[in-house]
Amino acid sequence: MPIARFQMPDGRVARFEVPDGTTPEQAQSMMAGYFKGPQQPAKNDPTDDMSTTEKVLAGVGSGMASVGRAVGLGKMLEKYGLPGTKEEAGQLDAPLMNTTSGQVGRFVGNTAAVAPAMFIPGANSYAGAALVGAGVGGLTTEGGISDRLGAAAAGGLGGVVGKGVIDAGGKLAANVLSKRTAEVTANRAANATRDATLAAGRGAGYVVTPSQAGASGILNKVAEGLGGKIKTQQLASVKNQAVTDRLVRQSLGLADDTPLTPETLNAVRQQAGQAYDALRGLGNVATDADFKLALQQASKQTQGASRSFPGLVKANPVDDIVKALDQPAFDAGDAIDAIRVLRDQADGFYTSGDKASGKAIKGIATALEDSLERAAQNVGDPALVNGFREARKTIAKTYTVQSALNQGAGTINAQKLAGQLTKGRPLSGELKQVAQFSQAFPKATQSGVDVPAFSPLDVFSGGLGAGLGSPALMAATASRPVARSLVLNPAYQRMMVNPAAYQVGALPKLANRALNSETARLLSTPVGGLLAIETAK
């Protein structure tokens, strides 16, 4: 049914349905009993059926036409059916100007009409901004001399303010962008080593929680929070234990199913020791200056206390060893046997708690090995030298591994390897990778961790949910181990558990680009003038 509109005496508009074919007069008669006094048919508001876009576009046209009339183009506008005077336009545009969309469109139209003023030479200076703003106000304002003078004053002030706002905003945006860029660069540099360790560790099979990696994202937070941060870290340690043991076996050339035991390590040493036996044929080896210097340094390490305080150290075993080895020459085969004796003695002192003597004697054994290696180099047999060097590395690795071995579990404590690296022990290869990863992510390499599928809290909440008949609580309990497994899944790790992107956000870049653009600087004067004029009305 059609809608009839009537203006009531108090200014309100009444709307009601009338039968098809009802004339306004008939509708007036029908409403006579409802309202006191004469009723006038309401005037249709042309903006009622207009969309927001249509109102804005109509406002743009109104704004541009206003500028046209102000500069004397009213007659030309009349030829195209547009109001040629301010009064006609005011009556026609009144409903449109009662809408926010129409007002926005009118301002855009005014701006488009005066935009060419930004290209006036000197407009980008404060003096030029004042003149351009005054010109925009005086020339584009409809009305008499007083109206134009007032608009010119407001426009001049607005032009200066507009330029000042853009200049200040541009400096602020540039400073913010510079600060954010510096922060990102600093964070990238500060975390470069850790991020590289994470990437290498992930390639080897290690996993970490999102919080350990510094990964962002709501999905990571929800998944880790649901699974429980501590429980997820513990489960990561369990998974990483297998990776650590595998890498250690690789470093020693062992198969993945070889048990890690002292017997296994001894077998590796015996195998590597064959390269030592190959040096027995070197015969008589003259001691050189490097070997004698090593003996002197070993002796000095344990003489300090007894030299200043006679009697404090009753016996210095290192001195006896130094004196025994301080010979002009030695047989290569005898030297190899001596190396084994020295290392056994060093182990004995370490076991008894005399670390100083143990360290000094181990250093003497190393010096004797170095002397043999130099002798092999003098012979000119590369294969003999390389085999001896690799054997030395392998044997050193076995001692490093044994110091971190949990004999009861047959596993390697990654944090103990990390401790050796911290102390300056020259680790290499897979052992160094394990130690570096454990240094960077200690909570992901905890040793001896046992994580049941359900924690006591899970069991309690699941039982409570069952007792209360709450499917939601039971489902939440069941989802906790699922969430932990999801977070530590290799595919999820690759896609989601990565360091935060070291990038400046889009907003600072956009603000800097917009506020420091040539267009923004040039437009600030006429736009500032127009805003001041509108505010002054």
C-alpha positions, 0 to 999 in steps of 0.5 A: 500500500502507498505511504502518505506523509503529512506535516503536523503543526509541531513540525513532525511528519506523520506517515501512514498507509492509505489504499491504492488510488487515494488522492492527497485530499482524500488522505487529508480528510481521512486524517482529520479525525486524528490530528487537531488543526489543518494538516498539510501534506508533507514535502518529500525529502529527495534524500530519503531514497538516496544511498550514501554514495549518491549523497556524497556524489551529489555533495561533490557536485554541489561543492564544485558548483558553489565555487563556480558561482563564486567566480562568476560562472552562475549563468553558465551553470543555469544553462545546464539546469543548475542553480545560478545563485546562492539563494536558489542553491540553498533552497535546492541543497538544503535537504542534502546539506542536512546529511553528513554524507552530503556535507562530506561530498560538498567539502570534497567538491570544494577541494577538487575545485580549488586543488589547482591552487596548490601549483601556485609558485611559493604555495609551499612556503608559509607566506605563500600558504597564507596568500593562497589560503586567503585567495581561496577564501576570497575568490571561492566564497559566495556572497558579498564583500564582507563574506569574502573578506571574512573567508579570506582571513579564515582561509589565510590562517587555515592555509598557514595552519594546514601547512604547519600541521602537515610539516609537523605530521611529516616529521613525526611520521618520519621519526616514528618510522626511523625509530621502528626501523632501528628497533627492527634492525637491532632485534634482527641483529640481536637474535641472528645467532639464536634464529640461525641456531633454531633453523639449524636445530629444526633441520636436525629434527629439534622442536621448540614451543612457540613462546621459546621461538618468539613466534607470534599469532593467535593460533600459537597462543591458543594452542600453547595455552590449551596444551599447557606451556610447561607440559608442552616444553617437557614434551618437547624435551622428550622428543628432543632427547631422541634427536640429541642421542641420534646426533651424538651417534652420528658424531661418533660414526655409530648406527642409530640403534647402537646403545650409548654406553661406556663400553661403546665409547671404549670400543670407538677409542680402540678403533681410532687408536689403530691410527696411533699404532700406525705412528710406531714406525716413525722411530726416534723422535727428537723433542722440539721447542714446542714440546718443551714449552708445553711441559714448562706450562704444565709444570707452572699450573701446579707449582704456584701454591707450593712455590710461595707456600712451601709444604702446602702441597706435599707432593706434586705428581705433575713435576715428576711427569714433566721430569720423566718426559723432559728428554732430548728424544723419544721412541714413537712407539713408547710415546704412544704407550705413554699417551695412554698411561697419561690419559689414564692417570688424568682420569684418575686425578679427575675422579679423585677430585684433583682437577688441577693435576688431571687437567695438567696431565691431560695437557701433557698427553696432548702435547705429546700427541702434537709432537708425534703429529709434527714428526709425521708431517716431517716424514711427508705422509699425508695419509698418516697425518690425516688418519692420526688427526681424525683419530685424535678428534674421535677419541676426544669426542668420546671423552666429551660424550662420556662426560655427558652420558647418563649411564643408567638411561643410555642417553646424553644430557644436552645441557652438559654438552652446552656447559662444556661449550660455555667453558670453552671446550672446542666442540665441533660437528654434531656435538657443537650443534647439540650444545648450541641448541641447548644453550639457546633453548635450555627448557627444550633440552631438559634431561630425564623428563617423563611426560604422561599423556594426561597430567593429574590436572587433566585426569581431575578435570576429565573426571569432574567433567564426567561426574558432572555430565559436562561434554564441554569439560570432557572435550577440553580435557581431551584436547590438551594432549592433542594441542601439545602434539599439534604444536610439536608436529613437524609440519606445524613447526615449519609453518607456525613456530618461527621467529617474529618477522623483523619488519616495520609495520605497514601503518608507519610506512603508510603514514610517512609516505602520505604525510611526506609526499609532495601532494600532501604538502601542496594540498595542505594549504588549500585544504587547510583554508577550506577547513578554516572557512567551514569552521568560521561559518 
